[in-house]
Amino acid sequence: MAQAFSYPDLPVDQMLAIAVYGEQVAAYRYTVLAERVPGKRDRRMFAEIAQEEQSHRERIQRLLNRFHPDSSFYLSEEDKALVVAGPRLVDVRDPENYRQVVQLALDTEYRVACFYQAMVGKVANTQVRKVFKELADESFDHHARLSALVRQRGFLASTADET
């Protein structure tokens, strides 16, 4: 998990727009997993995380609307890659798809947690900084939950080598 990301200097409204995108993609992916994976326990966990991600998106959107109501960004592929690993749209039809989508979710949780953590040090607004810190912690928690699932399901030989 010792992957290093480099981040450009971003205005706060762009940070928030990127975060909204990341949370929206995460909520979508977890919803797909909750609807399509085998096993009630896994479906329940993914549904819970999907709700958390949707709540995160709404929380960040409120900050963006409050502090930067006129902000409008076209997010580049580079912006999106700061918080999302792999394609936005996913499909779960069989065990191999399930394994791949969970791996994307695992990679994305780590990526977004690192993004939030890095942005905490770059934001002067105390409310935004507080939310980024909380969301970094929650994303690291999601990563830990997914890592446990990956190990339980035998999806990867070693999660330490994959993230």
N, C-alpha and C positions, 0 to 999 in steps of 0.2 A: 504494500500500500504506500510505498515511499515514492510515488510518482509526483514530480514537480510540475506545476503549471505556471505559466507566466501570464501576467495580466496587463493589458494596456491601461494607461490612465484614462478613466472614464468619468464623464459627468454623472452626478447622482441619479438624474432622471434616466439615463441610459442603463445604469446599474439596475435600477428598479424595473425597467422594461425587460431587460434580460432575465431578471429573476422571475417576473410574471410568466414569461415564455417557458422557462424551465419548470416551474410548478405546474403550468397547464399541461405540458407534455407528460410530466410524471403522473398527474392525476389521470390522464387518458390511459397511459400504459397500465397503471395499477387497476383501472376499471376493466380493461380488456382481460387482464390476468384473473381478476375476481370473477368474471363471467365465464371464463373458458377453461381454467385449469382443473385437473382432477383433484378431488379431496376437499372436503368441507373446511378443514382447518386452514389449508392454504388459501382457499377462496375468501374465508373470513378475514384472514390477515391482510390479504391484498385489498379487500373492500375497506378495511379500517385505514390502511395507509392511503388509499385513494381519497378518502374523506379528509384526512389530514392534509394531503397535498392541495386539495381544493380549498381548504381553509387557509393554507399558506398563500395561495394565489390571490384569494380575496383580500387578505390582510395586506399584501404588498401592493395590490391595485389601489386600495384605499390610501396608502402612503403616497403612491404616485399621483393620484387624483388630488390629494390634499396639498402636497408640497410643489407639485409640478403639473397643474391642471391643463396647461397648454402644450405639454410635451407630446411629441409625436416622433417615433423612430421607425425607420425601416431597419430591422435587424438583419445584419449580414450573416452569412454562414459562419464566419469567424466568431461573431457575437453568440450565435446559438451554440456553437461548439464549446463555449466556455462553461455551459451548464447541462448539456445533453450529449450523451454518447450514442452514436448510431442514428439510424433513421427515426423520424418522429413517429411514423405509423408502424405498428407491429401487428403480427398475426400469431395466434396460438392454435394450431391445428393438431399437433402431435407432440410427443415427448421432446423431440429435438427442438421444435419451435419454442416450447416451454423453457427449455434449458437456455436457449439463445436470448429470449426476452428477459429472463431473470438475470442473465449476465449483463445485458444492456442496462437493466434497472440498477444492478449492483454498481456498475461503472458510473452511471449517471449520478447515483446518490453520493458517491465519493467525489465526483467532479463538482457537483453543486455545493457540497459541504465545504470543499476547498475554496470555491468561489466566494461563498458567504464569509468564510473565515478571513480571506484576503481583503474583502471589501470593508470589513469592520475597521481595519486600520486606515482606510482611505476616505471614510465618511465623517464629516464634521457634525452632521445632524444627529443629535443624541437619540432621537426616536428611531431613526432608520438604523443607526448603529446597533441599538438594543435588539431590534427585530432581526437584523442580520446575524447577530450573535446567537440568538435563540434558534434561528432556523439552521445555522451551522450545526449546533448541538443536535437538533432533531434529525438532520440529514445524516450525521454520523451514527445516530441511533438506528435509523432506517437501514443504513449500510450494515450495521452489526446484526440486525434482525435478518436481513437477506443473506448475510454470510452464514448464519446459523442454518437457515433453510437450505442453502447450497450444500453445506456439509451433510445435513440430514438426508437429503435426496441423492447424495453422491454425484452431484452435477459436475464437480470439478475435482481433479486430483488434489490440487492445492490452491486455495483461494489467495494465499499470499503471493503466488506467482502471477495471478490473473489481474490484480488491481494495483 
